[in-house]
Amino acid sequence: MAGIKLFIIFLVVLVLDGLVLPAFFDLRESFLSLLILIVPVLYMGSTRRTVVYCLAFAFVSESLRGLHLGDLAIPFLFTALVIYLTQRFLDIKYTYDTRFVLGRSTFLAAMSVMFVYVFSFFFKQGDIIEISTYRNFGISSISPVVSATMVLEALILVFAFNVVFNKKSDYQ
């Protein structure tokens, strides 16, 4: 059941990021497509099931955007490994253990922004490109406006995860 819920969230994010936000708000610098790959791993933990779901989402996103096979999947796997090692090293408890708490959710959103930058590093093997070529998922620098936008988007995703995944049985 968790996979179906996660897939529905993924589809909603794809529609928002690809159609609604650019068409109605002229917001082309949205990072929801990248955050939907990273937030589930941070939120539910880097379990095999979560990584497989997000890997499938990466392949679907690659096909819809016309990217080469593995352009998003391989950087995602490296980022998932970094997330796993970070959670093991820092002994971070998963967010789903508690309900939506602004402090913990803000911390998770800030962590997701950090991991989007890690993802971008792996995506271009350290070759950071201009923000104007966002469709290639490039991040020019650690801009406060871009980071604040990503934190806001991540907070919205965490809130959506708290609403959709409201039982501990959703994670097992």
C-alpha positions in Angstrom: 0.0 0.0 0.0 2.9 2.4 0.7 4.2 1.9 -2.8 0.8 3.0 -4.3 0.7 6.0 -2.0 4.2 7.0 -2.9 3.5 6.5 -6.6 0.4 8.8 -6.4 2.5 11.5 -4.7 5.1 11.0 -7.5 2.5 11.5 -10.2 1.1 14.6 -8.5 4.6 16.1 -8.2 5.4 15.4 -11.9 2.2 17.1 -13.0 2.8 20.1 -10.7 6.5 20.4 -11.7 6.0 19.8 -15.4 2.7 21.5 -16.1 1.0 23.5 -13.4 3.9 25.5 -11.9 5.5 26.6 -15.2 2.1 27.3 -16.9 0.3 29.2 -14.2 3.1 30.7 -12.1 6.0 30.8 -14.6 8.0 28.9 -12.0 10.7 27.1 -14.0 13.2 26.7 -11.2 11.1 24.2 -9.2 13.0 21.3 -7.7 10.1 19.1 -6.9 11.2 16.4 -9.4 14.5 16.1 -7.6 13.0 16.4 -4.1 10.6 13.5 -4.8 13.6 11.3 -5.3 15.3 12.4 -2.1 12.6 13.2 0.5 11.2 9.6 0.6 14.6 8.2 1.4 15.1 10.8 4.2 11.5 10.5 5.4 11.1 6.7 5.4 14.8 5.7 5.7 17.1 4.3 3.2 15.5 0.9 3.2 15.7 -1.4 0.2 12.1 -0.9 -0.6 12.3 2.9 -0.5 15.4 3.0 -2.7 13.8 0.7 -5.3 10.6 2.9 -5.4 12.7 6.0 -5.9 14.9 4.3 -8.4 11.8 3.4 -10.5 10.7 7.0 -10.2 14.1 8.1 -11.5 13.7 5.9 -14.5 10.2 7.2 -15.2 11.4 10.8 -14.8 14.3 10.1 -17.2 11.9 8.7 -19.8 9.5 11.6 -19.5 12.2 14.2 -19.8 14.1 12.5 -22.6 17.3 11.9 -20.7 19.6 9.0 -21.2 19.1 5.8 -19.2 20.8 6.3 -15.9 21.2 10.1 -16.0 19.1 10.4 -12.8 19.2 6.9 -11.5 23.0 6.6 -11.0 23.4 10.0 -9.2 20.3 9.0 -7.1 22.0 5.7 -6.1 25.2 7.6 -5.0 23.0 10.2 -3.1 21.1 7.4 -1.4 24.4 5.9 -0.3 25.5 9.2 1.1 22.1 9.6 2.9 22.4 6.1 4.3 26.0 6.7 5.6 24.9 10.1 7.0 22.0 8.6 8.8 24.1 5.8 10.2 27.0 8.1 11.2 24.7 10.8 12.8 22.1 8.3 14.1 19.3 10.3 12.7 15.8 9.0 13.6 13.3 9.0 10.8 10.7 11.6 10.7 7.7 9.3 10.6 8.3 8.3 14.2 6.6 11.6 15.1 3.8 13.6 13.5 4.4 16.9 11.7 6.6 18.9 14.0 7.8 22.1 12.4 11.3 21.9 13.9 12.0 18.4 12.8 10.4 18.9 9.5 12.5 22.1 8.9 15.6 20.1 9.7 14.5 17.4 7.2 13.8 20.0 4.6 17.3 21.6 5.1 18.8 18.1 4.9 17.0 17.5 1.6 18.3 20.7 0.2 21.8 19.6 1.1 21.2 16.3 -0.6 19.9 18.0 -3.7 23.2 19.7 -4.0 25.0 16.4 -3.5 22.7 14.9 -6.2 23.7 17.8 -8.5 27.4 17.1 -7.8 27.0 13.5 -8.8 24.8 14.3 -11.8 27.4 16.4 -13.5 30.4 14.8 -11.8 31.2 18.1 -10.0 30.7 20.2 -13.1 28.2 22.8 -11.8 26.2 24.5 -14.5 24.0 27.6 -14.7 20.6 27.7 -13.1 19.1 28.8 -16.5 19.6 25.3 -17.7 17.5 23.8 -14.9 15.9 21.2 -17.2 19.3 19.5 -17.1 19.0 19.7 -13.3 22.0 22.0 -12.8 22.5 24.1 -9.8 24.8 27.1 -10.2 25.7 27.9 -6.6 24.2 27.8 -3.2 21.9 30.7 -3.7 19.7 31.7 -0.7 16.7 32.2 -2.9 17.0 28.8 -4.6 17.7 27.1 -1.3 14.7 28.8 0.4 12.5 27.7 -2.5 13.8 24.1 -2.1 13.2 24.2 1.7 9.6 25.4 1.1 9.0 22.7 -1.5 10.5 20.1 0.8 8.3 21.2 3.7 5.3 20.9 1.5 6.4 17.4 0.6 7.1 16.4 4.2 3.6 17.7 5.2 2.1 15.6 2.3 4.0 12.6 3.5 2.7 13.1 7.0 -0.9 13.3 5.8 -0.6 10.3 3.4 1.6 8.1 5.6 -0.1 8.4 8.9 0.3 4.9 10.2 3.5 3.2 11.2 2.3 0.1 9.3 2.8 2.1 6.1 6.6 1.7 6.5 6.8 -2.0 7.2 
